[in-house]
Amino acid sequence: MKRNLIIGILFVLVLVFAWIAFSPSAPKTSSVVKSHLASTLSASGNITCTYPQVLHASYQSGEITHELPKPETNPIIMTFSDIDSDVAKVKFIDATKTISELPLVKVIDTAEKLMFLEGNG
């Protein structure tokens, strides 16, 4: 008697789970509308970037060497400020948590690309 009752309950549970798993459900769709205005990157004034891994490259005596170290546990954080001017600044915190600041000269400023060279012009 108990065995038949347990088999009956298991059978009902299997039917319920099968119905839930295979029942057609209405697809749920949603949409989001956001406006976007294209502008140059330098219009923001400041940009902060995080780099977990940095490639070291150098050129000396006609030879290019590079080294790709393991990713840092403390990523390098760089904040570019005054990027709307011709001479900007970059503050960066390296993996040792040392804060440094360097001047940058703007080379390219378009909607797609912002390029600086280290130096003060």
C-alpha distance (Angstrom), angle and dihedral (degrees) to the residues before:
residue distance angle dihedral
M1 . . .
K2 3.80 . .
R3 3.77 90.7 .
N4 3.83 92.4 53.7
L5 3.83 90.4 47.9
I6 3.82 92.4 51.2
I7 3.82 91.3 47.1
G8 3.82 90.1 49.3
I9 3.84 92.5 50.2
L10 3.82 91.6 47.3
F11 3.80 90.2 49.2
V12 3.81 91.4 51.9
L13 3.82 90.9 47.8
V14 3.81 91.4 50.5
L15 3.81 90.2 50.8
V16 3.83 91.8 49.4
F17 3.81 93.3 48.8
A18 3.82 91.5 45.3
W19 3.80 90.5 51.1
I20 3.82 90.9 49.7
A21 3.80 93.1 46.5
F22 3.81 97.4 46.2
S23 3.79 102.7 31.5
P24 3.79 113.1 115.8
S25 3.75 112.8 -112.1
A26 3.77 126.2 -164.5
P27 3.80 111.9 -104.0
K28 3.75 111.5 -109.0
T29 3.76 113.7 -138.5
S30 3.74 131.5 176.1
S31 3.74 135.3 174.7
V32 3.76 134.6 -157.0
V33 3.76 124.5 -154.4
K34 3.80 117.2 -157.3
S35 3.74 126.7 169.6
H36 3.78 118.5 -132.3
L37 3.77 127.5 -163.6
A38 3.79 115.8 -163.0
S39 3.78 113.3 -134.9
T40 3.77 137.9 154.4
L41 3.77 117.4 -81.7
S42 3.79 91.9 -121.4
A43 3.81 91.1 64.0
S44 3.81 89.1 78.5
G45 3.81 93.9 64.8
N46 3.82 95.7 -147.0
I47 3.79 134.1 42.2
T48 3.81 126.3 -174.4
C49 3.81 121.2 -159.7
T50 3.81 131.3 -175.7
Y51 3.80 120.7 -150.8
P52 3.82 118.6 -170.5
Q53 3.82 91.3 -179.5
V54 3.81 131.1 25.2
L55 3.81 129.5 -167.8
H56 3.81 114.3 -133.4
A57 3.82 112.6 -148.4
S58 3.78 133.3 170.6
Y59 3.79 139.3 177.6
Q60 3.79 118.4 -146.9
S61 3.82 132.3 155.9
G62 3.79 92.7 -6.6
E63 3.81 93.4 -52.8
I64 3.81 128.5 110.8
T65 3.79 116.4 -150.3
H66 3.77 127.5 -177.8
E67 3.78 138.6 -177.8
L68 3.79 128.4 -165.4
P69 3.80 107.9 -161.1
K70 3.79 124.3 -163.0
P71 3.82 116.0 -79.7
E72 3.79 113.7 -83.3
T73 3.78 121.9 -112.0
N74 3.83 86.7 -143.5
P75 3.80 106.1 42.9
I76 3.79 122.3 -139.4
I77 3.82 111.1 -103.2
M78 3.80 119.0 -157.8
T79 3.79 124.8 -173.0
F80 3.78 116.2 -167.1
S81 3.81 111.1 -157.8
D82 3.81 134.1 -176.7
I83 3.81 88.2 22.8
D84 3.79 90.3 154.0
S85 3.84 89.6 69.2
D86 3.82 128.1 71.3
V87 3.82 92.7 -112.5
A88 3.80 111.9 44.9
K89 3.80 133.5 175.2
V90 3.77 133.6 -126.5
K91 3.78 123.4 -157.2
F92 3.75 115.3 -168.3
I93 3.75 136.4 -177.0
D94 3.79 111.6 -153.2
A95 3.80 129.2 -157.2
T96 3.81 90.9 -82.7
K97 3.84 88.4 55.8
T98 3.82 91.4 -114.7
I99 3.82 113.0 151.0
S100 3.81 117.2 -140.7
E101 3.81 133.1 173.8
L102 3.81 126.0 -154.3
P103 3.82 133.3 177.4
L104 3.81 118.0 -117.8
V105 3.80 131.9 -159.9
K106 3.81 116.3 -144.0
V107 3.81 111.9 -124.0
I108 3.84 103.0 168.0
D109 3.81 129.1 18.7
T110 3.81 114.9 176.3
A111 3.80 134.3 136.0
E112 3.82 89.4 -96.7
K113 3.80 103.3 35.8
L114 3.78 140.2 33.8
M115 3.81 115.2 -174.3
F116 3.80 130.0 -176.9
L117 3.79 135.5 -178.9
E118 3.78 121.9 -149.9
G119 3.80 110.9 -105.8
N120 3.77 141.5 66.9
G121 3.80 100.8 -99.0
